[in-house]
Amino acid sequence: MKQAIIDAIEKGIKREKASYTLYISLMKKAGNKNTEALFRGLALQEMKHEQLLREFEKSGDLLEAKERAYSQYIDMNLRLVEQLNPTISSSGLEQGFSLAIKREINAREYYEGLAGQFSDLAVKDVFLELAKEEESHERLLRKEYGRLFG
């Protein structure tokens, strides 16, 4: 795998870690079960993205990476959220939502940009898939933000 691809994947992994740490922090600030569940689900999705990137970096094969990452995602769903100790503080839930929405937009743009940089179809597919998922996260956050804060 080319160094530029490895560098892009490593940067993506760091971004995913920062996002799931934010969601864990916001989950603990959530004032209701629906919002808590939203943040828990998003944190787990970001963990899945991190694992997908790690597995793709190892194998270079998208289908193999998905199979490995998603099987590990089930285990993460059962145990990792409780083990995290977030260090990102948020001044409040509303500001946290704003920050999360901006992160999702930036992540989507980052992955779309990477997809345009590489000619390898497997690499493009990984980044386009992640961009699509980040876009869905943004929609979920905007919907819940509107419900909570009008």
C-alpha positions as CSV (number, residue, x, y, z in Angstrom):
1,M,0.0,0.0,0.0
2,K,1.4,3.4,-0.9
3,Q,2.5,5.7,1.9
4,A,0.0,8.4,0.9
5,I,-2.8,6.0,1.4
6,I,-1.4,4.8,4.7
7,D,-1.0,8.4,5.9
8,A,-4.6,9.2,4.9
9,I,-5.9,6.1,6.8
10,E,-3.8,7.0,9.9
11,K,-5.3,10.5,9.8
12,G,-8.8,9.1,9.4
13,I,-8.2,6.8,12.4
14,K,-7.2,9.8,14.6
15,R,-10.3,11.7,13.5
16,E,-12.6,8.7,14.3
17,K,-11.1,8.4,17.8
18,A,-11.7,12.1,18.4
19,S,-15.3,11.8,17.3
20,Y,-16.1,8.7,19.4
21,T,-14.5,10.4,22.4
22,L,-16.7,13.4,21.9
23,Y,-19.8,11.2,21.6
24,I,-19.0,9.4,24.8
25,S,-18.7,12.7,26.5
26,L,-22.0,14.0,25.1
27,M,-23.7,10.7,26.0
28,K,-22.8,11.3,29.6
29,K,-24.4,14.8,29.4
30,A,-27.5,13.7,27.6
31,G,-30.7,14.6,29.5
32,N,-32.8,11.8,28.2
33,K,-32.6,8.2,27.0
34,N,-33.2,9.0,23.4
35,T,-30.3,11.5,23.2
36,E,-28.1,9.1,25.2
37,A,-28.9,6.3,22.8
38,L,-28.2,8.5,19.8
39,F,-24.7,9.4,21.1
40,R,-24.0,5.8,22.1
41,G,-24.9,4.7,18.6
42,L,-22.8,7.4,17.0
43,A,-19.8,6.5,19.2
44,L,-20.1,2.9,18.2
45,Q,-20.3,3.9,14.5
46,E,-17.1,5.9,14.8
47,M,-15.4,3.0,16.6
48,K,-16.6,0.8,13.7
49,H,-15.1,3.3,11.2
50,E,-11.8,3.2,13.1
51,Q,-11.7,-0.6,13.0
52,L,-12.6,-0.6,9.3
53,L,-9.7,1.7,8.5
54,R,-7.3,-0.4,10.6
55,E,-8.4,-3.6,8.9
56,F,-8.3,-2.1,5.4
57,E,-4.8,-0.8,6.2
58,K,-3.7,-4.4,7.1
59,S,-5.4,-6.2,4.2
60,G,-6.0,-3.7,1.4
61,D,-9.2,-5.6,0.7
62,L,-12.4,-3.8,1.4
63,L,-14.6,-6.9,1.8
64,E,-12.2,-8.6,4.1
65,A,-11.8,-5.4,6.1
66,K,-15.5,-5.0,6.4
67,E,-16.0,-8.6,7.5
68,R,-13.3,-8.3,10.2
69,A,-14.3,-4.8,11.4
70,Y,-18.0,-5.5,11.6
71,S,-17.6,-8.8,13.4
72,Q,-15.4,-6.9,15.9
73,Y,-18.0,-4.2,16.1
74,I,-20.4,-6.6,17.8
75,D,-17.9,-7.1,20.6
76,M,-17.3,-3.3,20.8
77,N,-21.0,-2.8,21.2
78,L,-21.0,-5.0,24.2
79,R,-17.9,-3.7,26.1
80,L,-16.0,-0.7,24.7
81,V,-18.3,2.1,25.5
82,E,-18.2,1.4,29.2
83,Q,-14.4,1.3,29.1
84,L,-13.8,4.7,27.6
85,N,-12.8,7.6,29.7
86,P,-13.4,10.7,27.6
87,T,-11.1,13.7,28.1
88,I,-13.0,16.1,25.9
89,S,-15.2,18.4,27.8
90,S,-18.2,20.1,26.4
91,S,-19.6,23.3,27.9
92,G,-23.1,22.1,27.3
93,L,-25.3,19.8,25.3
94,E,-26.4,22.3,22.7
95,Q,-22.8,23.4,22.0
96,G,-21.8,19.7,21.9
97,F,-24.4,19.1,19.2
98,S,-23.0,22.0,17.2
99,L,-19.5,20.7,17.6
100,A,-20.6,17.1,16.6
101,I,-22.4,18.4,13.5
102,K,-19.3,20.3,12.4
103,R,-17.1,17.2,13.0
104,E,-19.4,15.1,10.8
105,I,-19.4,17.7,8.0
106,N,-15.6,17.9,8.2
107,A,-15.3,14.1,8.3
108,R,-17.6,13.7,5.2
109,E,-15.6,16.4,3.3
110,Y,-12.3,14.8,4.4
111,Y,-13.3,11.3,3.1
112,E,-14.8,12.7,-0.1
113,G,-11.6,14.6,-0.7
114,L,-9.6,11.5,-0.2
115,A,-11.8,9.4,-2.5
116,G,-11.0,12.0,-5.2
117,Q,-7.2,11.8,-4.6
118,F,-6.7,8.0,-5.2
119,S,-7.2,6.0,-8.3
120,D,-7.3,2.6,-6.5
121,L,-11.0,1.6,-6.5
122,A,-10.9,-0.2,-3.2
123,V,-9.4,2.9,-1.6
124,K,-12.0,5.1,-3.2
125,D,-14.8,2.7,-2.0
126,V,-13.6,2.8,1.6
127,F,-13.5,6.6,1.7
128,L,-16.8,7.0,-0.1
129,E,-18.5,4.6,2.2
130,L,-17.2,6.5,5.2
131,A,-18.3,9.8,3.7
132,K,-21.8,8.4,3.2
133,E,-22.0,7.2,6.9
134,E,-20.7,10.6,8.2
135,E,-23.4,12.3,6.2
136,S,-26.0,10.1,7.8
137,H,-24.6,10.9,11.2
138,E,-25.0,14.6,10.4
139,R,-28.6,14.1,9.5
140,L,-29.3,12.2,12.7
141,L,-27.6,14.9,14.8
142,R,-29.5,17.7,13.1
143,K,-32.8,15.9,13.6
144,E,-32.2,15.3,17.3
145,Y,-30.9,18.9,17.7
146,G,-34.1,20.2,16.2
147,R,-36.2,18.1,18.4
148,L,-34.4,19.2,21.6
149,F,-33.6,22.8,20.8
150,G,-36.1,23.8,18.2
